[in-house]
Amino acid sequence: MDDALRNYFAAAPKPDLDLYLQLDDNSIWRVIDFAARIDLGRVSTIAQRIRNRDFFKCFTPPIDPYGDPPKSKIRKFIEKLDGSGIKYYIDRTKPKRLKQFETDGPNSFKNILIVDERDDEPKPLQAFSPAVKELTPAAQIRFYFESAEERNSAKELWNL
């Protein structure tokens, strides 16, 4: 393994700037090549795919009009994928949240919640305002597949 990378991680949790500056692309590529050549299970498989430029194929389900992934449809989609035998990996991003200010005092007006008439639940302004939603991205879920054919088959399952 590359000494610069080993030194950087050995200095955890706070490696200094000099160790960081010793890293370059070759440090990362040497570790990827090393992992691809030995048997580390899933890590080696992923390293081989990166080294060979055989990247996973991604499908990001469309979000609903309120900026959220449609949870019930995603649940059904996962059930269909499991039943079909298509191999997949899930990546869930975390949503960026608005800052919560104190409830009393001069900043309380910044906590803007609106009651949604569909379910009588208070929701942040970003759930209703496209402008605010753009500034505060919602959580996303992505599905990764090993081939374009598997991704296309999965898209067909999504549309059923």
C-alpha positions in Angstrom: 0.0 0.0 0.0 1.1 3.6 -0.7 3.2 5.1 2.2 1.6 8.6 1.8 -1.9 7.1 2.2 -0.9 4.9 5.0 0.8 7.8 6.9 -2.3 9.9 6.3 -4.7 7.4 7.8 -2.3 6.4 10.6 -2.4 10.0 11.8 -6.2 9.8 12.3 -8.4 11.4 13.7 -6.5 14.6 12.8 -3.8 14.2 10.2 -1.9 17.4 9.6 -1.9 19.4 6.3 1.6 18.2 5.4 0.4 14.6 5.2 -2.5 15.7 3.1 -0.3 17.5 0.7 1.8 14.4 0.1 -1.3 12.6 -1.3 -2.0 12.7 -5.0 -4.1 10.7 -7.5 -1.4 8.0 -7.7 -1.8 7.3 -4.0 -5.5 6.5 -4.5 -5.0 4.5 -7.8 -2.2 2.4 -6.3 -4.6 1.4 -3.4 -7.4 0.6 -5.9 -5.0 -1.5 -8.0 -3.8 -3.3 -4.8 -7.4 -4.0 -3.7 -8.3 -5.3 -7.2 -5.4 -7.8 -7.3 -6.1 -9.5 -3.9 -9.2 -11.2 -2.5 -11.0 -8.7 -0.3 -14.5 -9.8 -1.3 -16.8 -7.0 -2.2 -14.0 -4.4 -1.9 -12.0 -6.2 -4.5 -15.0 -6.5 -6.9 -15.6 -2.7 -6.6 -11.9 -1.9 -7.0 -11.7 -4.1 -10.2 -14.8 -2.3 -11.6 -13.2 1.1 -10.9 -9.9 0.1 -12.3 -11.5 -1.4 -15.5 -13.9 1.6 -15.8 -16.8 -0.8 -15.5 -18.9 1.5 -13.3 -22.2 0.7 -11.7 -25.3 2.0 -13.5 -27.6 4.3 -11.5 -31.3 4.8 -11.3 -32.7 7.6 -9.2 -36.4 7.4 -8.8 -38.3 10.6 -9.5 -39.3 12.6 -6.4 -42.9 13.6 -5.6 -44.1 17.1 -6.0 -43.2 17.9 -2.4 -39.5 17.0 -2.9 -39.5 13.6 -1.2 -38.9 10.2 -2.6 -42.3 8.4 -2.8 -41.8 5.9 0.1 -44.6 3.5 -0.6 -43.6 3.2 -4.3 -40.0 2.7 -3.3 -41.0 -0.1 -0.9 -42.9 -1.9 -3.6 -40.0 -1.4 -6.0 -37.6 -3.0 -3.6 -40.0 -6.0 -3.2 -40.2 -6.3 -7.0 -36.4 -6.1 -7.3 -35.9 -8.8 -4.6 -38.5 -11.0 -6.4 -36.8 -10.6 -9.8 -33.3 -11.6 -8.7 -31.8 -8.4 -10.0 -28.7 -7.6 -7.9 -28.7 -4.0 -6.6 -27.2 -1.6 -4.1 -29.0 1.2 -2.4 -27.6 4.6 -1.6 -29.6 6.9 0.7 -28.6 10.5 1.0 -29.5 12.5 4.1 -31.6 15.6 3.7 -30.3 19.0 4.5 -32.5 20.4 7.3 -33.5 24.0 8.0 -31.9 25.5 11.1 -34.2 25.3 14.2 -34.3 28.6 16.1 -35.6 29.2 19.6 -39.4 29.3 19.9 -39.5 32.5 21.9 -37.7 35.7 21.1 -36.7 37.7 18.0 -35.8 34.7 15.8 -38.9 32.7 16.4 -40.5 33.9 13.1 -37.8 32.0 11.3 -39.4 28.7 12.3 -41.9 28.7 9.5 -44.1 25.6 9.6 -47.3 25.3 7.6 -50.1 22.9 8.4 -50.7 20.6 5.5 -54.5 20.4 4.9 -54.1 16.8 3.5 -53.0 15.3 6.8 -53.2 18.2 9.4 -49.5 17.9 10.0 -47.1 20.9 10.3 -44.4 20.8 7.7 -41.5 23.1 7.0 -41.9 25.8 4.3 -39.6 23.9 2.0 -42.3 21.3 1.5 -44.5 23.9 -0.2 -42.2 26.4 -1.8 -40.2 25.4 -4.9 -37.7 28.3 -4.2 -37.0 27.1 -0.6 -36.9 23.5 -1.7 -34.1 24.3 -4.2 -32.1 25.8 -1.4 -32.6 22.8 0.9 -32.3 19.6 -1.0 -34.4 16.6 0.2 -33.2 13.1 0.8 -32.7 11.0 -2.2 -32.5 7.3 -2.8 -30.4 5.8 -5.6 -30.2 2.3 -6.9 -27.0 1.0 -8.4 -26.9 -2.0 -10.8 -24.0 -4.0 -12.2 -25.0 -3.5 -15.8 -27.1 -1.3 -18.1 -29.4 -4.2 -18.9 -30.2 -4.8 -15.2 -30.8 -1.1 -14.7 -33.2 -1.0 -17.7 -35.0 -4.1 -16.3 -35.3 -2.3 -13.0 -36.8 0.8 -14.7 -39.4 -1.4 -16.3 -40.3 -2.7 -12.8 -40.5 0.9 -11.5 -43.0 1.8 -14.3 -45.3 -1.3 -13.6 
